[in-house]
Amino acid sequence: MTSDYFHFLNLIGVAFFAVAGTLLGYEKKVGGFGIVVVASVTALGGGSLRDLLLNEPVFWVADQAYLYSTYAATIVAIVFIRYLPHLSNYYFLLIDAVGMAIFNIVGIEKSLIEGTGMLIAITMGTTTGIFGGLIRDVICREVPSVMRSEMYASACVSGGLAYGALFYFGAPYIWCIFGSLFTTVFLRMGALHWDWQLKFFKKRYRQ
């Protein structure tokens, strides 16, 4: 992947997560500057943790274009909500799923660029994809999606595995990206629509 393309993909992921954070903040009646805080931690949290783990400069500190993308997306979302206050929750879930899928790919790509193995790259992609949303949910006093039985982190991992499988068989980068993107979004939205769940333990019944 070229550096320009990677940069563009990262900017898009930041914008999607900023919008998702703004929509959840609106739903939870977060007011004033709090909306910007929620949007910012959602957009920047996962990538910040990824860069710290990779011992790389934090991406939004090294390049302020990511801050412009975050704030611009937040402002657009706020204006949009003012004119369409009864926006369906479906759009928040879809935007969140796409943002997670894009950040998953960005995390994988950046890890591979830094020379890690594919297993570490998939783990880093999942971390990038879910951490911002985890902070957002905690701030908004929601049970984090990653802690529920519905497919969230598992959708991210599956998208990473799809990327890894296509990469292993020599598929072009664009197919690795689209395969991962489709797998993550499909599993996440399918889980919400058809109530797919990943359970490791059986429910314990009291005697």
C-alpha positions as CSV (number, residue, x, y, z in Angstrom):
1,M,0.0,0.0,0.0
2,T,1.3,3.4,-0.9
3,S,1.8,6.0,1.9
4,D,-0.7,8.3,0.3
5,Y,-3.4,5.6,0.2
6,F,-2.6,4.5,3.7
7,H,-2.9,8.1,4.9
8,F,-6.2,8.6,3.1
9,L,-7.6,5.3,4.6
10,N,-6.6,6.4,8.1
11,L,-8.2,9.8,7.6
12,I,-11.5,8.2,6.5
13,G,-11.4,5.8,9.5
14,V,-10.9,8.8,11.9
15,A,-13.8,10.6,10.3
16,F,-16.1,7.6,10.6
17,F,-15.3,7.1,14.2
18,A,-15.7,10.8,15.0
19,V,-19.2,10.7,13.6
20,A,-20.0,7.5,15.5
21,G,-18.8,9.1,18.7
22,T,-20.9,12.3,18.0
23,L,-24.0,10.2,17.4
24,L,-23.7,8.2,20.6
25,G,-22.9,11.4,22.5
26,Y,-26.1,12.9,21.1
27,E,-28.1,9.8,22.0
28,K,-26.8,10.0,25.6
29,K,-27.6,13.7,25.8
30,V,-23.9,14.7,26.2
31,G,-23.8,18.5,25.9
32,G,-21.4,21.3,25.0
33,F,-17.8,20.5,24.6
34,G,-18.4,17.0,25.9
35,I,-19.5,15.9,22.4
36,V,-16.1,16.9,21.0
37,V,-14.4,14.9,23.7
38,V,-16.5,11.8,23.0
39,A,-15.9,12.1,19.3
40,S,-12.2,12.7,19.7
41,V,-11.5,9.7,22.0
42,T,-13.5,7.5,19.7
43,A,-11.6,8.6,16.6
44,L,-8.1,8.8,18.1
45,G,-8.0,6.3,21.0
46,G,-7.4,3.1,19.2
47,G,-4.7,4.5,16.9
48,S,-3.0,6.1,19.8
49,L,-2.7,2.9,21.7
50,R,-1.5,1.1,18.6
51,D,1.3,3.6,18.0
52,L,2.4,3.4,21.7
53,L,2.5,-0.4,21.5
54,L,4.5,-0.2,18.3
55,N,6.8,2.4,19.8
56,E,5.9,4.8,17.0
57,P,5.1,8.5,17.2
58,V,1.3,8.9,18.0
59,F,-0.2,9.5,14.6
60,W,-2.3,12.6,15.4
61,V,0.7,14.2,17.1
62,A,2.9,13.6,14.1
63,D,0.3,14.8,11.6
64,Q,-2.3,17.3,12.6
65,A,-4.4,16.4,9.5
66,Y,-6.0,13.7,11.7
67,L,-7.2,16.4,14.1
68,Y,-8.6,18.4,11.2
69,S,-10.5,15.2,10.0
70,T,-11.8,14.5,13.5
71,Y,-13.0,18.0,14.2
72,A,-14.5,18.5,10.7
73,A,-16.4,15.2,10.9
74,T,-17.7,16.1,14.4
75,I,-18.9,19.5,13.2
76,V,-20.6,18.0,10.1
77,A,-22.3,15.4,12.3
78,I,-23.5,18.1,14.8
79,V,-25.0,20.2,12.0
80,F,-26.6,17.1,10.5
81,I,-28.2,16.1,13.8
82,R,-29.5,19.6,14.3
83,Y,-31.5,19.3,11.1
84,L,-32.4,15.6,11.5
85,P,-32.8,15.1,15.3
86,H,-34.8,11.9,14.9
87,L,-32.0,10.0,13.2
88,S,-32.3,6.3,13.4
89,N,-29.9,4.4,15.7
90,Y,-29.2,2.1,12.7
91,Y,-26.9,4.8,11.1
92,F,-24.8,5.0,14.3
93,L,-24.3,1.2,14.2
94,L,-23.5,1.2,10.5
95,I,-21.0,4.1,10.8
96,D,-19.4,2.5,13.9
97,A,-19.1,-0.9,12.1
98,V,-17.4,0.7,9.0
99,G,-15.1,2.8,11.2
100,M,-14.1,-0.3,13.1
101,A,-13.4,-2.2,9.9
102,I,-11.3,0.6,8.5
103,F,-9.3,1.0,11.7
104,N,-8.8,-2.8,11.8
105,I,-7.2,-2.7,8.3
106,V,-5.1,0.4,9.2
107,G,-3.8,-1.4,12.4
108,I,-2.9,-4.5,10.4
109,E,-1.2,-2.5,7.6
110,K,0.8,-0.3,10.0
111,S,2.0,-3.3,12.0
112,L,3.1,-5.1,8.8
113,I,4.9,-2.0,7.7
114,E,6.8,-2.0,11.0
115,G,7.8,-5.6,10.3
116,T,5.7,-7.6,12.7
117,G,4.3,-11.0,12.0
118,M,0.7,-11.5,10.8
119,L,-0.5,-12.7,14.3
120,I,0.7,-9.5,15.9
121,A,-0.7,-7.5,13.0
122,I,-4.2,-9.0,13.4
123,T,-4.0,-8.4,17.2
124,M,-2.9,-4.8,16.6
125,G,-5.7,-4.3,14.1
126,T,-8.3,-5.5,16.6
127,T,-6.9,-3.2,19.2
128,T,-7.0,-0.3,16.9
129,G,-10.6,-1.1,15.8
130,I,-12.2,-1.6,19.3
131,F,-10.3,0.6,21.8
132,G,-11.7,3.9,20.8
133,G,-15.2,2.5,20.9
134,L,-14.5,1.0,24.3
135,I,-13.4,4.4,25.8
136,R,-16.4,6.0,24.2
137,D,-18.8,3.6,25.7
138,V,-17.3,3.9,29.2
139,I,-17.5,7.7,29.0
140,C,-21.1,7.5,27.9
141,R,-21.9,5.0,30.7
142,E,-22.7,2.2,28.3
143,V,-21.7,-1.4,28.8
144,P,-18.8,-1.6,26.3
145,S,-19.8,-3.4,23.1
146,V,-16.7,-5.5,23.4
147,M,-17.9,-6.8,26.7
148,R,-21.2,-8.1,25.4
149,S,-21.9,-11.5,23.8
150,E,-22.8,-9.9,20.5
151,M,-20.1,-10.0,17.8
152,Y,-18.0,-7.0,18.1
153,A,-14.3,-7.8,18.8
154,S,-14.9,-11.2,17.2
155,A,-16.1,-9.4,14.0
156,C,-12.9,-7.4,14.0
157,V,-10.7,-10.6,14.5
158,S,-12.6,-12.3,11.7
159,G,-11.9,-9.4,9.4
160,G,-8.2,-9.6,10.4
161,L,-8.2,-13.4,9.7
162,A,-9.8,-12.7,6.3
163,Y,-7.0,-10.2,5.5
164,G,-4.4,-12.7,6.7
165,A,-5.8,-15.6,4.6
166,L,-5.9,-13.5,1.4
167,F,-2.4,-12.1,2.1
168,Y,-1.1,-15.6,2.6
169,F,-2.5,-16.8,-0.7
170,G,-0.9,-13.9,-2.5
171,A,-4.1,-11.8,-3.2
172,P,-3.5,-8.2,-4.3
173,Y,-3.6,-5.7,-1.4
174,I,-6.9,-4.2,-2.6
175,W,-8.6,-7.6,-2.2
176,C,-7.1,-8.1,1.2
177,I,-8.6,-4.7,2.2
178,F,-12.0,-5.3,0.7
179,G,-12.1,-8.9,2.0
180,S,-11.4,-7.7,5.6
181,L,-13.8,-4.7,5.3
182,F,-16.6,-6.9,4.0
183,T,-16.1,-9.6,6.6
184,T,-16.0,-7.2,9.6
185,V,-19.0,-5.1,8.5
186,F,-21.1,-8.1,7.5
187,L,-20.5,-10.0,10.8
188,R,-21.1,-6.9,12.9
189,M,-24.3,-5.8,11.2
190,G,-25.4,-9.4,10.8
191,A,-25.0,-9.9,14.6
192,L,-27.1,-6.9,15.3
193,H,-29.8,-7.8,12.8
194,W,-30.0,-11.6,13.4
195,D,-28.7,-11.6,17.0
196,W,-25.6,-13.7,16.2
197,Q,-23.7,-14.3,19.4
198,L,-20.4,-15.9,20.2
199,K,-20.6,-17.7,23.6
200,F,-17.8,-19.7,25.1
201,F,-19.6,-20.7,28.3
202,K,-22.9,-22.2,29.0
203,K,-25.3,-20.4,31.2
204,R,-25.1,-21.7,34.8
205,Y,-28.5,-22.4,36.3
206,R,-29.0,-22.4,40.1
207,Q,-30.3,-25.5,41.7
